[in-house]
Amino acid sequence: MKTVTVNASKQYDIRIGSGLLATLGEAAKQLGKAEKVCIVSDSTVWNLYGETAQKNLEASDFQVSNYVFPAGEAQKNGSTLLELLSCLAIHQLTRSDLIVALGGGVVGDLTGFAAACYQ
């Protein structure tokens, strides 16, 4: 595993490596007092890893919801963002809860922007 430290307004680490999905719930527990997690993913990545991610988070006693959208750059739009924000509100996530981007590219962009906008 490789760890990259990001020095922004708040310092944080990014972990890169094989097998990290198996420790997702454990790692999420270390981040604070979250009770709920929303996994955001596209249809391609969700079909490969979604169930594993969800089960791992549930095994760590999180209430898990998910938002899965069709794969592709065309999904990076206002409608998809509003649907994601609605999902977060419907599941009553708070500032203490977590949003997990399961995937990169569009998934990471959309999830990061939604996290910055929500509440």
C-alpha positions in Angstrom: 0.0 0.0 0.0 1.2 3.5 -0.8 0.0 6.6 1.2 0.0 10.0 -0.3 -0.4 12.9 2.1 -2.3 15.9 0.8 -1.5 19.3 2.5 -4.6 21.4 1.9 -6.6 23.5 4.3 -6.8 20.3 6.3 -4.2 17.6 5.9 -5.4 14.1 4.8 -4.0 10.9 3.5 -4.9 9.0 0.3 -4.3 5.2 0.4 -3.5 3.4 -2.8 -3.1 -0.3 -3.2 -4.6 -3.7 -3.6 -7.1 -5.2 -1.0 -8.1 -1.8 0.5 -11.8 -2.5 -0.1 -11.7 -5.3 2.5 -10.8 -2.7 5.1 -13.2 0.1 4.0 -15.5 -0.2 7.0 -12.6 -0.3 9.5 -11.0 2.8 7.8 -14.3 4.7 7.7 -14.8 4.1 11.5 -11.5 5.9 12.2 -12.8 9.1 10.5 -15.2 10.2 13.2 -18.7 9.7 14.5 -20.5 8.8 11.3 -23.4 6.5 11.5 -24.5 6.6 7.9 -22.6 6.2 4.6 -23.8 6.8 1.1 -21.8 5.0 -1.6 -21.7 6.9 -4.9 -20.7 4.9 -8.0 -21.4 4.5 -11.6 -23.0 1.3 -13.0 -19.8 -0.2 -14.2 -17.8 0.1 -11.0 -20.9 -0.7 -8.8 -21.4 -4.0 -10.6 -17.8 -5.0 -9.9 -17.3 -3.7 -6.3 -20.5 -2.2 -4.9 -21.8 -5.2 -3.0 -18.4 -5.8 -1.4 -18.1 -2.2 -0.4 -21.6 -2.2 1.0 -21.2 -5.4 3.0 -17.9 -4.3 4.4 -19.4 -1.0 5.7 -22.5 -2.7 7.1 -20.2 -5.2 8.9 -18.7 -2.1 10.6 -22.2 -1.1 11.8 -22.9 1.7 9.3 -26.3 2.3 7.8 -25.5 2.2 4.1 -27.3 3.7 1.2 -26.1 4.1 -2.3 -26.5 6.2 -5.4 -25.6 4.5 -8.7 -25.8 6.4 -12.0 -25.1 5.2 -15.6 -21.4 5.2 -16.5 -20.0 7.9 -18.7 -18.9 11.5 -18.9 -22.3 12.6 -20.0 -23.6 12.0 -16.4 -21.5 14.8 -15.1 -24.4 17.3 -15.2 -26.8 19.2 -13.0 -29.5 16.6 -13.1 -27.3 13.8 -11.8 -26.0 16.2 -9.1 -29.5 17.1 -8.0 -30.5 13.4 -7.9 -27.5 12.7 -5.7 -28.2 15.6 -3.4 -31.8 14.4 -3.1 -30.6 10.9 -2.3 -28.5 12.3 0.5 -31.4 14.2 1.9 -33.9 11.3 1.6 -31.5 9.2 3.6 -31.0 12.0 6.1 -27.2 12.1 6.0 -25.7 14.8 8.3 -22.4 16.6 8.3 -21.1 13.9 10.6 -21.9 11.1 8.0 -19.8 9.9 5.1 -20.1 9.9 1.3 -17.8 7.4 -0.4 -16.8 7.8 -4.0 -16.5 4.2 -5.3 -14.7 4.9 -8.6 -12.7 7.7 -10.2 -13.2 10.3 -12.8 -16.8 11.3 -13.1 -17.6 9.5 -9.8 -15.0 11.3 -7.9 -15.8 14.7 -9.4 -19.6 14.3 -8.8 -19.2 13.0 -5.3 -16.7 15.7 -4.2 -18.9 18.4 -5.6 -22.0 17.0 -3.9 -20.1 16.7 -0.6 -19.1 20.4 -0.9 -22.6 21.5 -1.7 -24.7 19.3 0.7 -25.9 21.1 3.8 
